[in-house]
């Protein structure tokens, strides 16, 4: 039999496909061609059956699917450290929203997203689920970076520099989706901000469009106790019950934070097939509370991991977020066996892809899927000796150990440096915005 020619063969000490959970293959090769994974086979079989244009040998490395940041506000990297150590509503009402009113425009979003993509790609994040204004600028910057992005088509009831009213937000968002549908790394979600910023009419329209267009609905839900009180005072119901009544609970719903849930609400999320995105660092920093992640998982809810924006985290480091999620999960459940390393890694990869409706494309190293791949150097003092590569990645590895990153087969990070962006130029623009923000 004539060997099959492929673009790339990667040999690493360990290949962690995520499916099946907990597998860590040794003496295997990953074969990539035309941006997709062709095969994951023993090295002897790879040698016999394939001829690679490029053969990369990564001693001491683990190969795994790209990380999926299931909730962020990429452009808000420019507000990193701008208003720290405050409660959520004080932070939003007195600092973040006024700063956005003065500065948020397409230029701000483009520069902030470039910085976010640089940070995320170097940390192994190949896909992020974003929610912000001027989503076209977000898509443009992510496209420059070669990063996969789910653009949230944001909806609020109040005017901003981006849109005048709910109808304007939706019209602009849907037109943007139509214009970008043929871009392979661009995906879309409807993104009503939160139950306290979007009224019933807007949410009913979101439910209609989600059903007609089969789009995810990406929304902050049950993040704080203030939100629950607002729901009772203005709508006579807790937010999740209100959303259920409006027809928004279902497999398309991505409930971000989901910190304050009672047992009936956990059961409801599971029964409706909803997804939850856990943002542990943001929840801790804003003192929002502790999400019942182990209970959600035990009930069958798909739980992914997000960083939230850099203004409330203050990093877009999904590796450290995954470690924190695993440790908090154990502490909240009072069970050291809760959220084992392999499950935490799945939350940061395949569960995120599943929440976004992209699990047929990314999230695991399986033939036919896009070659969104990262290589982590475990031959490092922080991760030696390596008894269990999955445990070392989740509990010990730092983002600086991500050495190579591919998105759809394109190598965008090599030897720890981003090849798709001018790093110095991105950092210069960040300093320009620091000066602008400091003057107001």
VENTA-V151636 format. One record per residue. N is the residue number from 1. RES is the residue in three letters. OMEGA is omega in degrees with one decimal (NA if undefined). BURIAL is # if it has 9 or more other ideal C-beta (glycine too) atoms within 8 Angstrom, else .. D_CENTER is the distance of its C-alpha to the mean C-alpha in Angstrom with 1 decimal. Layout:
((N | RES | OMEGA | BURIAL | D_CENTER) (N | RES | OMEGA | BURIAL | D_CENTER))
This chain:
((1 | UNK | 178.9 | . | 42.3) (2 | UNK | 178.4 | . | 41.0) (3 | UNK | 179.0 | . | 37.8) (4 | UNK | 177.6 | . | 34.8) (5 | UNK | 178.9 | . | 33.6) (6 | UNK | -178.7 | # | 29.9) (7 | UNK | -169.2 | # | 28.0) (8 | UNK | 168.6 | # | 26.6) (9 | UNK | 179.1 | # | 27.3) (10 | UNK | 171.2 | # | 25.4) (11 | UNK | 176.2 | # | 27.1) (12 | UNK | 180.0 | # | 25.4) (13 | UNK | 177.5 | # | 26.8) (14 | UNK | 169.7 | # | 24.2) (15 | UNK | -175.5 | # | 22.0) (16 | UNK | -173.8 | # | 19.4) (17 | UNK | -175.4 | # | 18.6) (18 | UNK | 172.5 | # | 16.8) (19 | UNK | 0.2 | # | 19.2) (20 | UNK | -178.5 | . | 21.5) (21 | UNK | 175.8 | . | 19.8) (22 | UNK | -179.7 | . | 21.4) (23 | UNK | 173.8 | # | 22.9) (24 | UNK | -171.7 | # | 23.4) (25 | UNK | 172.9 | # | 25.7) (26 | UNK | 179.6 | . | 28.3) (27 | UNK | 178.5 | . | 30.6) (28 | UNK | 176.8 | # | 28.3) (29 | UNK | 173.7 | # | 27.2) (30 | UNK | -178.2 | # | 24.3) (31 | UNK | -176.4 | # | 25.7) (32 | UNK | 174.7 | # | 23.9) (33 | UNK | 177.9 | # | 25.6) (34 | UNK | 174.7 | . | 24.8) (35 | UNK | -178.7 | # | 21.0) (36 | UNK | 176.0 | # | 20.9) (37 | UNK | -179.5 | # | 21.5) (38 | UNK | -176.1 | # | 25.2) (39 | UNK | 171.6 | # | 26.0) (40 | UNK | -169.4 | # | 25.3) (41 | UNK | 174.2 | # | 28.9) (42 | UNK | -174.9 | . | 31.3) (43 | UNK | 179.3 | # | 32.3) (44 | UNK | 177.9 | . | 35.8) (45 | UNK | 177.9 | . | 34.8) (46 | UNK | -179.6 | # | 32.6) (47 | UNK | -175.8 | . | 35.6) (48 | UNK | -167.8 | . | 37.9) (49 | UNK | -174.8 | # | 35.9) (50 | UNK | 170.0 | # | 33.8) (51 | UNK | -175.1 | . | 34.6) (52 | UNK | 173.6 | # | 31.8) (53 | UNK | 176.5 | . | 32.0) (54 | UNK | 178.6 | . | 30.0) (55 | UNK | -175.5 | . | 30.1) (56 | UNK | 179.3 | . | 27.8) (57 | UNK | -174.7 | . | 28.7) (58 | UNK | 179.0 | # | 26.3) (59 | UNK | 176.8 | . | 28.4) (60 | UNK | -176.4 | . | 26.8) (61 | UNK | 168.8 | # | 23.3) (62 | UNK | 178.3 | # | 20.9) (63 | UNK | -179.4 | # | 19.1) (64 | UNK | 178.7 | # | 16.0) (65 | UNK | 176.1 | # | 13.2) (66 | UNK | 179.4 | # | 10.5) (67 | UNK | -178.8 | # | 7.5) (68 | UNK | 176.3 | # | 4.3) (69 | UNK | -167.8 | # | 1.5) (70 | UNK | 173.5 | # | 2.7) (71 | UNK | 173.3 | # | 4.7) (72 | UNK | 172.2 | # | 6.5) (73 | UNK | -165.8 | # | 9.9) (74 | UNK | -175.0 | # | 10.2) (75 | UNK | -177.5 | # | 14.0) (76 | UNK | 168.8 | # | 14.6) (77 | UNK | -179.7 | # | 14.7) (78 | UNK | 175.5 | # | 18.3) (79 | UNK | 177.4 | # | 18.8) (80 | UNK | 178.9 | # | 17.8) (81 | UNK | -175.4 | . | 20.7) (82 | UNK | -177.8 | # | 22.4) (83 | UNK | -175.7 | # | 23.1) (84 | UNK | 169.2 | . | 22.4) (85 | UNK | 179.9 | . | 23.9) (86 | UNK | 173.6 | # | 24.2) (87 | UNK | -172.7 | . | 23.6) (88 | UNK | -172.9 | # | 20.9) (89 | UNK | 173.6 | . | 23.5) (90 | UNK | 179.1 | # | 25.6) (91 | UNK | -179.7 | # | 22.7) (92 | UNK | -169.8 | # | 21.7) (93 | UNK | -172.4 | . | 25.3) (94 | UNK | -175.2 | . | 27.1) (95 | UNK | -171.8 | # | 24.9) (96 | UNK | -178.5 | # | 21.5) (97 | UNK | 174.4 | . | 22.8) (98 | UNK | 178.3 | . | 26.1) (99 | UNK | 178.1 | # | 24.5) (100 | UNK | 179.3 | # | 22.4) (101 | UNK | -179.2 | # | 25.6) (102 | UNK | -166.7 | . | 27.3) (103 | UNK | -172.1 | # | 24.9) (104 | UNK | 174.5 | # | 22.0) (105 | UNK | -176.5 | . | 22.9) (106 | UNK | 178.9 | . | 21.8) (107 | UNK | 177.8 | . | 22.8) (108 | UNK | -176.8 | # | 20.8) (109 | UNK | -179.1 | # | 17.6) (110 | UNK | -179.5 | # | 18.3) (111 | UNK | 179.5 | # | 19.1) (112 | UNK | 179.9 | # | 16.3) (113 | UNK | 175.6 | # | 13.7) (114 | UNK | 178.8 | # | 15.7) (115 | UNK | 179.3 | # | 15.5) (116 | UNK | 179.6 | # | 11.8) (117 | UNK | 177.7 | # | 11.5) (118 | UNK | 179.8 | # | 14.3) (119 | UNK | -175.6 | # | 12.9) (120 | UNK | -179.8 | # | 9.5) (121 | UNK | 178.7 | # | 11.6) (122 | UNK | 176.8 | # | 14.3) (123 | UNK | 175.0 | # | 12.1) (124 | UNK | 177.5 | # | 11.1) (125 | UNK | -179.6 | # | 7.6) (126 | UNK | -179.3 | # | 8.6) (127 | UNK | 174.2 | # | 6.1) (128 | UNK | 178.4 | # | 3.8) (129 | UNK | -168.9 | # | 4.9) (130 | UNK | 174.6 | # | 7.6) (131 | UNK | 177.3 | # | 10.7) (132 | UNK | 177.6 | # | 13.8) (133 | UNK | 176.0 | # | 17.3) (134 | UNK | -174.9 | # | 18.7) (135 | UNK | 177.4 | # | 15.9) (136 | UNK | 177.4 | # | 18.3) (137 | UNK | 175.9 | # | 18.2) (138 | UNK | 179.6 | # | 14.4) (139 | UNK | 179.4 | # | 14.8) (140 | UNK | -179.2 | # | 17.8) (141 | UNK | 177.6 | # | 16.3) (142 | UNK | 176.8 | # | 13.3) (143 | UNK | 175.7 | # | 16.2) (144 | UNK | -177.1 | # | 18.3) (145 | UNK | -176.0 | # | 15.7) (146 | UNK | -177.0 | # | 15.4) (147 | UNK | 175.6 | # | 11.6) (148 | UNK | -175.6 | # | 10.1) (149 | UNK | 169.6 | # | 8.8) (150 | UNK | -177.0 | # | 8.8) (151 | UNK | 177.0 | # | 11.2) (152 | UNK | 177.6 | # | 11.9) (153 | UNK | -166.0 | # | 15.7) (154 | UNK | 176.8 | # | 16.4) (155 | UNK | 173.1 | # | 19.5) (156 | UNK | 176.9 | # | 21.7) (157 | UNK | -177.8 | . | 25.3) (158 | UNK | -176.5 | . | 26.4) (159 | UNK | 172.6 | . | 26.9) (160 | UNK | 176.8 | # | 25.0) (161 | UNK | -177.2 | . | 25.7) (162 | UNK | -174.8 | # | 23.4) (163 | UNK | -173.7 | # | 25.2) (164 | UNK | -176.4 | . | 28.3) (165 | UNK | -176.0 | . | 27.6) (166 | UNK | 179.9 | # | 25.6) (167 | UNK | -179.6 | . | 27.4) (168 | UNK | 176.9 | # | 26.6) (169 | UNK | -176.5 | # | 22.8) (170 | UNK | -179.2 | # | 22.8) (171 | UNK | 179.9 | . | 25.2) (172 | UNK | -179.1 | # | 23.3) (173 | UNK | -178.0 | # | 20.0) (174 | UNK | 176.2 | # | 21.7) (175 | UNK | 177.8 | . | 23.8) (176 | UNK | 178.1 | # | 20.8) (177 | UNK | -179.8 | # | 19.3) (178 | UNK | -176.3 | . | 22.8) (179 | UNK | -173.3 | . | 23.2) (180 | UNK | -172.8 | # | 20.0) (181 | UNK | -175.6 | . | 20.2) (182 | UNK | 179.6 | . | 21.7) (183 | UNK | -171.7 | . | 18.9) (184 | UNK | -179.5 | . | 17.4) (185 | UNK | -179.4 | # | 14.0) (186 | UNK | 177.8 | # | 13.8) (187 | UNK | -171.1 | # | 12.7) (188 | UNK | 172.6 | # | 13.1) (189 | UNK | 168.5 | # | 12.8) (190 | UNK | -171.4 | # | 15.4) (191 | UNK | 169.6 | # | 14.2) (192 | UNK | -168.6 | # | 17.2) (193 | UNK | -175.6 | # | 16.4) (194 | UNK | 178.8 | # | 18.0) (195 | UNK | -177.4 | # | 21.3) (196 | UNK | 178.4 | . | 23.2) (197 | UNK | -179.6 | # | 22.6) (198 | UNK | -178.8 | # | 23.1) (199 | UNK | -175.3 | . | 26.4) (200 | UNK | -177.3 | . | 27.5) (201 | UNK | 179.1 | . | 28.4) (202 | UNK | -179.6 | # | 25.0) (203 | UNK | 176.1 | # | 23.3) (204 | UNK | 177.9 | # | 26.0) (205 | UNK | 176.0 | # | 25.3) (206 | UNK | 179.6 | # | 21.6) (207 | UNK | 179.8 | # | 22.6) (208 | UNK | -179.3 | . | 25.1) (209 | UNK | 179.0 | # | 22.8) (210 | UNK | 179.6 | # | 20.1) (211 | UNK | -177.0 | . | 23.0) (212 | UNK | -173.0 | . | 24.6) (213 | UNK | -177.1 | . | 21.8) (214 | UNK | 178.9 | . | 19.7) (215 | UNK | 171.2 | # | 16.5) (216 | UNK | 174.0 | # | 13.8) (217 | UNK | -171.8 | # | 14.4) (218 | UNK | -169.0 | # | 11.5) (219 | UNK | 170.6 | # | 13.5) (220 | UNK | -177.0 | . | 14.0) (221 | UNK | 176.7 | # | 16.5) (222 | UNK | 179.3 | # | 18.9) (223 | UNK | -175.3 | # | 17.4) (224 | UNK | 174.9 | # | 20.9) (225 | UNK | 175.1 | . | 24.5) (226 | UNK | 179.2 | . | 25.4) (227 | UNK | 179.1 | # | 23.3) (228 | UNK | 178.7 | # | 25.3) (229 | UNK | 178.1 | . | 28.5) (230 | UNK | 179.4 | # | 27.8) (231 | UNK | 179.7 | # | 27.3) (232 | UNK | -175.9 | # | 30.6) (233 | UNK | -173.1 | . | 32.5) (234 | UNK | -175.8 | . | 31.5) (235 | UNK | 178.6 | # | 30.9) (236 | UNK | -178.9 | . | 32.7) (237 | UNK | 170.8 | # | 29.7) (238 | UNK | -173.4 | # | 26.6) (239 | UNK | -177.1 | # | 23.6) (240 | UNK | 177.1 | # | 22.4) (241 | UNK | 177.9 | . | 26.0) (242 | UNK | 179.3 | # | 26.2) (243 | UNK | 178.0 | # | 23.2) (244 | UNK | 179.3 | # | 24.8) (245 | UNK | 179.6 | . | 28.0) (246 | UNK | 175.6 | # | 26.5) (247 | UNK | -176.0 | . | 25.1) (248 | UNK | -179.5 | # | 21.4) (249 | UNK | -179.6 | # | 20.8) (250 | UNK | -176.8 | # | 20.0) (251 | UNK | 178.2 | . | 17.7) (252 | UNK | -173.4 | # | 16.0) (253 | UNK | 172.5 | # | 15.0) (254 | UNK | -177.5 | # | 11.6) (255 | UNK | -176.7 | # | 13.0) (256 | UNK | 179.6 | # | 11.0) (257 | UNK | 178.6 | # | 12.9) (258 | UNK | -176.8 | # | 15.8) (259 | UNK | -171.4 | # | 17.8) (260 | UNK | -178.4 | # | 21.2) (261 | UNK | 170.6 | # | 22.1) (262 | UNK | -174.6 | . | 25.5) (263 | UNK | 179.5 | . | 26.4) (264 | UNK | -179.8 | . | 27.2) (265 | UNK | 175.4 | # | 23.8) (266 | UNK | 178.0 | # | 22.0) (267 | UNK | 179.6 | # | 24.5) (268 | UNK | 178.4 | # | 23.9) (269 | UNK | 179.6 | # | 20.1) (270 | UNK | -177.2 | # | 21.0) (271 | UNK | -178.2 | . | 23.9) (272 | UNK | 178.4 | # | 22.1) (273 | UNK | -179.0 | . | 19.3) (274 | UNK | 176.5 | # | 16.6) (275 | UNK | 176.9 | # | 13.0) (276 | UNK | 172.4 | # | 11.9) (277 | UNK | -178.6 | # | 8.7) (278 | UNK | -179.7 | # | 10.2) (279 | UNK | -168.6 | # | 9.9) (280 | UNK | -176.3 | # | 13.0) (281 | UNK | 177.8 | # | 13.8) (282 | UNK | 179.0 | # | 13.7) (283 | UNK | 179.0 | # | 15.7) (284 | UNK | -175.2 | # | 18.1) (285 | UNK | 179.3 | # | 18.6) (286 | UNK | -179.3 | # | 19.4) (287 | UNK | -179.2 | . | 21.4) (288 | UNK | 179.9 | # | 19.8) (289 | UNK | -174.2 | # | 20.5) (290 | UNK | -179.9 | . | 19.4) (291 | UNK | -179.2 | # | 17.4) (292 | UNK | -169.5 | # | 19.5) (293 | UNK | -178.2 | # | 16.9) (294 | UNK | 178.6 | # | 19.7) (295 | UNK | 177.4 | # | 21.6) (296 | UNK | -179.5 | # | 18.8) (297 | UNK | -179.2 | # | 18.4) (298 | UNK | -179.7 | . | 22.1) (299 | UNK | 177.6 | # | 22.5) (300 | UNK | 178.2 | . | 20.4) (301 | UNK | 173.8 | # | 17.3) (302 | UNK | -178.0 | . | 14.1) (303 | UNK | 176.3 | # | 11.8) (304 | UNK | -177.8 | # | 8.1) (305 | UNK | 175.4 | # | 6.7) (306 | UNK | 177.5 | # | 5.0) (307 | UNK | -162.7 | # | 7.1) (308 | UNK | -179.0 | # | 8.5) (309 | UNK | 179.9 | # | 10.5) (310 | UNK | 177.1 | # | 12.7) (311 | UNK | -177.2 | # | 15.6) (312 | UNK | -176.6 | # | 15.1) (313 | UNK | 18.9 | # | 13.6) (314 | UNK | -177.5 | # | 14.9) (315 | UNK | 174.1 | # | 12.6) (316 | UNK | -174.6 | # | 9.3) (317 | UNK | -175.0 | # | 10.2) (318 | UNK | 174.9 | # | 8.0) (319 | UNK | 179.5 | # | 11.4) (320 | UNK | 177.4 | # | 13.2) (321 | UNK | 179.5 | # | 10.8) (322 | UNK | 175.7 | # | 11.4) (323 | UNK | -179.6 | # | 15.0) (324 | UNK | 178.8 | # | 15.3) (325 | UNK | 179.9 | # | 13.9) (326 | UNK | -178.3 | # | 16.5) (327 | UNK | 177.9 | . | 19.3) (328 | UNK | 178.6 | # | 18.9) (329 | UNK | 178.5 | # | 18.8) (330 | UNK | -178.2 | # | 22.1) (331 | UNK | -179.6 | . | 23.6) (332 | UNK | 179.8 | # | 22.9) (333 | UNK | -174.9 | # | 24.2) (334 | UNK | -175.5 | . | 27.0) (335 | UNK | -178.9 | . | 26.6) (336 | UNK | 178.5 | . | 25.9) (337 | UNK | 178.1 | . | 25.2) (338 | UNK | 178.8 | # | 22.3) (339 | UNK | 174.7 | # | 18.8) (340 | UNK | -171.9 | . | 20.2) (341 | UNK | -177.5 | # | 18.4) (342 | UNK | 178.0 | # | 18.0) (343 | UNK | 177.4 | # | 16.5) (344 | UNK | 178.3 | # | 14.0) (345 | UNK | 176.1 | # | 13.1) (346 | UNK | 177.5 | # | 12.8) (347 | UNK | -177.4 | # | 10.4) (348 | UNK | -176.7 | # | 8.0) (349 | UNK | -172.5 | # | 8.9) (350 | UNK | 179.7 | # | 11.0) (351 | UNK | 175.6 | # | 10.2) (352 | UNK | 177.3 | # | 6.6) (353 | UNK | -179.8 | # | 8.7) (354 | UNK | 179.5 | # | 11.4) (355 | UNK | -177.4 | # | 9.9) (356 | UNK | -177.3 | # | 9.2) (357 | UNK | -176.4 | # | 12.6) (358 | UNK | -175.4 | # | 11.9) (359 | UNK | 172.0 | # | 13.2) (360 | UNK | -175.0 | . | 16.4) (361 | UNK | -174.3 | . | 14.9) (362 | UNK | 172.4 | # | 12.3) (363 | UNK | 177.9 | # | 11.3) (364 | UNK | 178.9 | # | 14.8) (365 | UNK | -178.7 | # | 17.7) (366 | UNK | 178.8 | # | 20.1) (367 | UNK | -179.5 | . | 22.7) (368 | UNK | 179.8 | . | 21.9) (369 | UNK | 176.6 | # | 18.1) (370 | UNK | -179.8 | # | 16.7) (371 | UNK | 171.9 | # | 17.3) (372 | UNK | -164.9 | # | 13.7) (373 | UNK | 172.5 | # | 15.0) (374 | UNK | 176.2 | # | 15.1) (375 | UNK | -179.0 | # | 18.2) (376 | UNK | 179.9 | # | 18.5) (377 | UNK | 178.4 | # | 22.0) (378 | UNK | 177.0 | # | 23.3) (379 | UNK | -168.9 | . | 26.8) (380 | UNK | -177.8 | # | 26.2) (381 | UNK | -177.8 | . | 28.1) (382 | UNK | -175.0 | . | 25.1) (383 | UNK | 175.5 | # | 24.6) (384 | UNK | -6.6 | . | 28.2) (385 | UNK | -174.3 | . | 30.0) (386 | UNK | 176.6 | . | 27.4) (387 | UNK | -176.0 | . | 28.6) (388 | UNK | -174.0 | . | 25.3) (389 | UNK | 179.8 | # | 22.5) (390 | UNK | 177.8 | # | 19.7) (391 | UNK | 179.8 | # | 21.0) (392 | UNK | 178.5 | # | 21.3) (393 | UNK | -175.4 | # | 17.7) (394 | UNK | -171.4 | # | 16.4) (395 | UNK | -170.0 | . | 19.2) (396 | UNK | -170.5 | . | 20.6) (397 | UNK | 173.9 | # | 18.7) (398 | UNK | -176.6 | . | 17.6) (399 | UNK | 179.0 | # | 15.2) (400 | UNK | 178.3 | . | 18.5) (401 | UNK | 172.3 | # | 19.3) (402 | UNK | -173.1 | # | 16.8) (403 | UNK | -179.2 | # | 19.6) (404 | UNK | -179.8 | # | 18.6) (405 | UNK | 173.6 | # | 15.7) (406 | UNK | 171.8 | # | 16.3) (407 | UNK | -176.1 | # | 14.5) (408 | UNK | 176.3 | # | 16.8) (409 | UNK | 178.6 | # | 19.4) (410 | UNK | 179.8 | # | 19.6) (411 | UNK | -177.0 | . | 19.6) (412 | UNK | 173.3 | # | 17.7) (413 | UNK | 177.0 | # | 18.1) (414 | UNK | -178.6 | . | 21.5) (415 | UNK | 174.7 | . | 23.0) (416 | UNK | -178.3 | . | 20.2) (417 | UNK | -179.1 | . | 20.7) (418 | UNK | -178.5 | # | 18.8) (419 | UNK | -172.9 | . | 21.1) (420 | UNK | 180.0 | # | 19.6) (421 | UNK | 172.3 | # | 19.9) (422 | UNK | -172.7 | . | 22.9) (423 | UNK | -178.5 | # | 21.6) (424 | UNK | 179.8 | . | 24.8) (425 | UNK | 178.2 | . | 24.7) (426 | UNK | -179.0 | # | 21.1) (427 | UNK | 176.0 | # | 22.3) (428 | UNK | 179.2 | . | 25.6) (429 | UNK | 177.2 | # | 23.9) (430 | UNK | 179.3 | # | 22.0) (431 | UNK | 175.6 | . | 25.5) (432 | UNK | -179.1 | # | 26.9) (433 | UNK | 175.2 | # | 24.6) (434 | UNK | -179.9 | # | 25.4) (435 | UNK | 179.0 | . | 29.0) (436 | UNK | -179.0 | # | 28.5) (437 | UNK | -179.3 | # | 26.8) (438 | UNK | -177.6 | . | 29.4) (439 | UNK | -176.9 | . | 32.2) (440 | UNK | NA | . | 31.2))
